[in-house]
Amino acid sequence: MTLALGLCGFVLVGLALGLLGGGGSILAVPVLVNLLEVPAKTAVPMSLPVVGIAAAVGAFMRWRRGQLRLQTVALFAVCAMSASYLAARLGVGIPDRTRLLFFGAIMLVAAIMMWRRGSRPPAANAAAAVARPAIQVIPVALAVGALTGILGVGGGFLIVPALAGVLALPMPEATATSLAVIALNTASAGAGFLSKHVTIDLRLTAYVTCAALVGMAIGLKIAPRYSAASLARAFAVLVGALALFTIGKELVN
């Protein structure tokens, strides 16, 4: 029963990645910790290949549709990957309680950003889309990398607004590019954990990866049928509720 719930949770992770290009990966660690009872120090590195593989598949499918900006991927990923590798190496020894409280706080920030993204009218988003120098995304890329290395989140909730707002990418291209960055970024963070000889349950990792891929396939198929704004608000509520649960659980314990 526990495994079934966990697999359903990872279908949701893949679904969010497929629909929104981000936001789903922030659910991976809480699902591992709360539904599959994996310790946080193991859940973070375990979530990285799951999220990375699902994001890579999604990015490939978006690339086949002509939505992937490879130059933007290269700029963003180089900075994010450097930060994620270093953060993973330095963050191995963080206590589980501290890590999960920090994770809960980041989830609240992500929920707020997703809600704001979903609440702005499409016309307002289009009007705000004035391209600025690409160098302006570098601070966001470094922040995303650090969060991936420490917490295992892909950072799509930061990447997509940066690509759409700073570089004025249309939303389909922003979400496609976000998936490619997430795939590369999680691979770099995973290498950082491996260099510290962190071990994970490979069988469980394979199970949840398959579940995430199922969700990704569904998300990519149904994405054109639904409003991105409505989806963003729905996932914002889910992420916010899970954030409050995570924080409350750690404070009570």
Long-range contacts (C-beta under 8 A, 24 or more apart in sequence): 2-35, 2-36, 2-37, 3-36, 3-207, 5-35, 6-31, 6-32, 6-35, 6-36, 6-208, 6-211, 7-207, 7-208, 7-211, 8-211, 9-35, 9-211, 10-50, 10-208, 10-209, 10-211, 10-212, 10-215, 11-211, 11-212, 11-214, 11-215, 11-218, 12-215, 12-238, 13-50, 13-51, 13-54, 13-211, 13-212, 13-215, 14-54, 14-211, 14-212, 14-213, 14-214, 14-215, 14-216, 14-217, 14-218, 14-219, 15-215, 15-216, 15-218, 15-219, 16-215, 16-219, 16-235, 17-51, 17-54, 17-55, 17-58, 17-154, 17-156, 17-179, 17-182, 17-212, 17-215, 17-216, 17-219, 18-58, 18-215, 18-216, 18-217, 18-218, 18-219, 18-220, 18-221, 18-223, 19-219, 19-222, 19-223, 19-226, 19-228, 19-231, 20-114, 20-156, 20-160, 20-175, 20-228, 20-231, 20-232, 20-235, 21-58, 21-156, 21-159, 21-160, 21-174, 21-175, 21-176, 21-177, 21-178, 21-179, 22-154, 22-155, 22-156, 22-157, 22-158, 22-159, 22-160, 22-175, 22-178, 22-179, 22-182, 23-110, 23-114, 23-156, 23-157, 23-232, 23-235, 23-239, 24-51, 24-154, 24-156, 24-215, 24-235, 25-51, 25-55, 25-152, 25-153, 25-154, 25-155, 25-156, 25-182, 25-186, 26-106, 26-107, 26-110, 26-153, 26-154, 26-157, 26-239, 27-238, 27-239, 27-242, 28-152, 28-153, 28-208, 28-212, 29-103, 29-151, 29-152, 29-153, 30-103, 30-107, 30-242, 30-245, 30-246, 31-208, 32-208, 33-100, 33-246, 34-245, 34-246, 34-249, 36-204, 36-208, 38-201, 38-204, 39-96, 40-96, 40-99, 40-100, 40-103, 41-92, 41-94, 41-96, 41-99, 41-198, 42-198, 42-199, 42-200, 42-201, 43-152, 44-99, 44-150, 44-151, 44-152, 44-193, 45-88, 45-152, 45-189, 45-190, 45-193, 45-194, 45-198, 45-200, 46-200, 46-201, 46-204, 46-205, 46-208, 47-152, 48-148, 48-152, 48-186, 48-187, 48-189, 48-190, 48-193, 49-186, 49-190, 49-205, 49-209, 50-205, 50-208, 50-209, 50-212, 51-152, 51-154, 51-182, 51-186, 51-212, 52-182, 52-183, 52-185, 52-186, 52-187, 52-190, 53-183, 53-209, 53-212, 53-213, 54-209, 54-212, 54-213, 54-215, 54-216, 55-154, 55-179, 55-180, 55-182, 55-183, 55-186, 56-179, 56-180, 56-183, 57-213, 57-216, 57-217, 58-176, 58-179, 58-216, 58-219, 58-220, 59-176, 59-179, 59-180, 59-183, 61-220, 62-172, 62-175, 62-176, 62-179, 62-220, 63-176, 63-180, 65-172, 65-176, 67-172, 67-173, 67-175, 67-176, 68-173, 68-176, 68-177, 68-180, 69-169, 69-173, 69-176, 69-177, 70-180, 72-134, 72-163, 72-167, 72-169, 72-177, 73-177, 73-180, 73-181, 73-184, 75-134, 75-137, 75-138, 75-141, 76-137, 76-141, 76-144, 76-159, 76-163, 76-177, 76-181, 77-141, 77-180, 77-181, 77-184, 77-185, 78-141, 79-138, 79-141, 79-142, 79-145, 80-141, 80-142, 80-144, 80-145, 80-148, 80-155, 80-181, 80-184, 80-185, 80-188, 81-145, 81-184, 81-185, 81-187, 81-188, 82-142, 82-145, 82-188, 83-141, 83-142, 83-143, 83-144, 83-145, 83-146, 83-148, 83-149, 84-144, 84-145, 84-146, 84-148, 84-149, 84-185, 84-186, 84-188, 84-189, 84-192, 85-145, 85-149, 85-188, 85-189, 85-191, 85-192, 86-149, 86-192, 87-145, 87-146, 87-147, 87-148, 87-149, 87-150, 87-189, 87-192, 88-148, 88-149, 88-150, 88-188, 88-189, 88-190, 88-191, 88-192, 88-193, 88-196, 89-149, 89-192, 89-193, 89-195, 89-196, 90-149, 91-149, 91-150, 92-193, 92-196, 92-198, 94-150, 97-250, 97-253, 99-150, 99-151, 100-246, 100-249, 100-250, 101-247, 101-250, 101-251, 102-150, 102-151, 103-151, 103-153, 103-246, 104-243, 104-244, 104-246, 104-247, 104-250, 105-243, 105-247, 106-147, 106-151, 106-153, 107-239, 107-240, 107-242, 107-243, 107-246, 108-240, 108-243, 108-244, 108-247, 109-157, 110-153, 110-157, 110-239, 110-243, 111-236, 111-237, 111-239, 111-240, 111-243, 112-236, 112-240, 113-157, 113-158, 113-161, 114-157, 114-232, 114-233, 114-235, 114-236, 114-239, 115-232, 115-233, 115-236, 115-237, 115-240, 117-160, 117-161, 117-229, 117-232, 118-228, 118-229, 118-230, 118-231, 118-232, 118-233, 118-236, 119-229, 119-233, 120-229, 122-229, 125-164, 125-171, 128-165, 129-164, 129-165, 129-168, 129-169, 130-168, 131-166, 131-167, 131-168, 132-166, 132-167, 132-168, 134-166, 134-167, 136-166, 137-162, 137-163, 137-166, 137-167, 140-166, 141-181, 144-181, 144-185, 145-185, 145-188, 145-189, 148-185, 148-186, 148-188, 148-189, 149-188, 149-189, 149-192, 152-186, 152-189, 154-182, 154-185, 154-186, 155-181, 155-182, 155-185, 156-182, 171-228
